[in-house]
Amino acid sequence: MTDSEKLDLLLTKVQGMETEMQGMKDEMQGMKKKLDKLSLGQLEIKKEIIMLNRKISDTYDVALDALGTSTENRVWLEKGTLA
């Protein structure tokens, strides 16, 4: 095998490695885009959880107020007075 043939063989291998590396870079960029989308999705989910938590707290507060009001009304009705 001549030096020229050896160099051609090496060049072919290097070009194959460059092609493979470019494929890996493209794949990594695709994964980065997916990770970015997942991060945005997590932020949206976090916002929705916060909103649900507020709604649950508000509902709990309304239920406590209603319980207190019904208890007060029952006491007033039993006493026969509405003050």
C-alpha beads as a LAMMPS data file, in Angstrom:
LAMMPS data file: protein, C-alpha beads

83 atoms
82 bonds

1 atom types
1 bond types

-500.0 500.0 xlo xhi
-500.0 500.0 ylo yhi
-500.0 500.0 zlo zhi

Masses

1 110.0

Atoms # bond

1 1 1 0.000 0.000 0.000
2 1 1 1.461 3.315 -1.030
3 1 1 1.567 6.421 1.099
4 1 1 -1.060 8.025 -1.124
5 1 1 -3.414 5.093 -0.603
6 1 1 -2.831 5.204 3.133
7 1 1 -3.616 8.914 3.187
8 1 1 -6.757 8.328 1.115
9 1 1 -7.842 5.625 3.561
10 1 1 -7.223 7.929 6.522
11 1 1 -9.086 10.763 4.797
12 1 1 -12.051 8.475 4.171
13 1 1 -12.108 7.414 7.825
14 1 1 -11.832 11.014 9.055
15 1 1 -14.646 12.099 6.737
16 1 1 -16.794 9.246 8.040
17 1 1 -16.063 10.329 11.604
18 1 1 -16.947 13.939 10.752
19 1 1 -20.232 12.811 9.232
20 1 1 -20.990 10.740 12.308
21 1 1 -20.099 13.631 14.603
22 1 1 -22.377 15.971 12.640
23 1 1 -25.185 13.452 13.075
24 1 1 -24.512 13.395 16.812
25 1 1 -24.532 17.205 16.951
26 1 1 -27.866 17.304 15.124
27 1 1 -29.270 14.706 17.476
28 1 1 -28.035 16.647 20.522
29 1 1 -29.639 19.839 19.193
30 1 1 -32.907 17.958 18.794
31 1 1 -32.644 16.706 22.371
32 1 1 -31.904 20.237 23.598
33 1 1 -35.043 21.501 21.871
34 1 1 -37.066 18.733 23.507
35 1 1 -35.579 19.571 26.912
36 1 1 -36.454 23.229 26.412
37 1 1 -40.035 22.247 25.595
38 1 1 -40.160 20.024 28.682
39 1 1 -38.908 22.905 30.827
40 1 1 -41.634 25.160 29.478
41 1 1 -44.182 22.430 30.103
42 1 1 -42.989 22.081 33.685
43 1 1 -43.402 25.822 34.215
44 1 1 -46.953 25.659 32.885
45 1 1 -47.745 22.700 35.136
46 1 1 -46.270 24.540 38.115
47 1 1 -48.451 27.582 37.369
48 1 1 -51.526 25.370 37.086
49 1 1 -50.705 23.645 40.386
50 1 1 -50.401 27.043 42.079
51 1 1 -53.766 28.097 40.618
52 1 1 -55.381 24.835 41.763
53 1 1 -53.897 25.280 45.219
54 1 1 -55.413 28.760 45.429
55 1 1 -58.793 27.472 44.261
56 1 1 -58.681 24.669 46.833
57 1 1 -57.794 27.141 49.586
58 1 1 -60.582 29.490 48.496
59 1 1 -63.072 26.603 48.416
60 1 1 -61.948 25.485 51.873
61 1 1 -62.389 29.034 53.190
62 1 1 -65.878 29.273 51.670
63 1 1 -66.807 25.903 53.169
64 1 1 -65.603 27.017 56.613
65 1 1 -67.553 30.246 56.324
66 1 1 -70.668 28.329 55.286
67 1 1 -70.237 25.920 58.207
68 1 1 -69.827 28.809 60.621
69 1 1 -72.839 30.600 59.200
70 1 1 -75.020 27.499 59.356
71 1 1 -73.930 26.878 62.955
72 1 1 -74.734 30.484 63.897
73 1 1 -78.107 30.275 62.134
74 1 1 -78.947 27.039 63.928
75 1 1 -78.105 28.599 67.307
76 1 1 -80.188 31.659 66.497
77 1 1 -83.105 29.519 65.364
78 1 1 -82.901 27.394 68.510
79 1 1 -82.913 30.521 70.646
80 1 1 -85.627 32.018 68.527
81 1 1 -83.713 35.228 67.909
82 1 1 -81.955 36.650 64.943
83 1 1 -79.507 39.313 66.024

Bonds

1 1 1 2
2 1 2 3
3 1 3 4
4 1 4 5
5 1 5 6
6 1 6 7
7 1 7 8
8 1 8 9
9 1 9 10
10 1 10 11
11 1 11 12
12 1 12 13
13 1 13 14
14 1 14 15
15 1 15 16
16 1 16 17
17 1 17 18
18 1 18 19
19 1 19 20
20 1 20 21
21 1 21 22
22 1 22 23
23 1 23 24
24 1 24 25
25 1 25 26
26 1 26 27
27 1 27 28
28 1 28 29
29 1 29 30
30 1 30 31
31 1 31 32
32 1 32 33
33 1 33 34
34 1 34 35
35 1 35 36
36 1 36 37
37 1 37 38
38 1 38 39
39 1 39 40
40 1 40 41
41 1 41 42
42 1 42 43
43 1 43 44
44 1 44 45
45 1 45 46
46 1 46 47
47 1 47 48
48 1 48 49
49 1 49 50
50 1 50 51
51 1 51 52
52 1 52 53
53 1 53 54
54 1 54 55
55 1 55 56
56 1 56 57
57 1 57 58
58 1 58 59
59 1 59 60
60 1 60 61
61 1 61 62
62 1 62 63
63 1 63 64
64 1 64 65
65 1 65 66
66 1 66 67
67 1 67 68
68 1 68 69
69 1 69 70
70 1 70 71
71 1 71 72
72 1 72 73
73 1 73 74
74 1 74 75
75 1 75 76
76 1 76 77
77 1 77 78
78 1 78 79
79 1 79 80
80 1 80 81
81 1 81 82
82 1 82 83
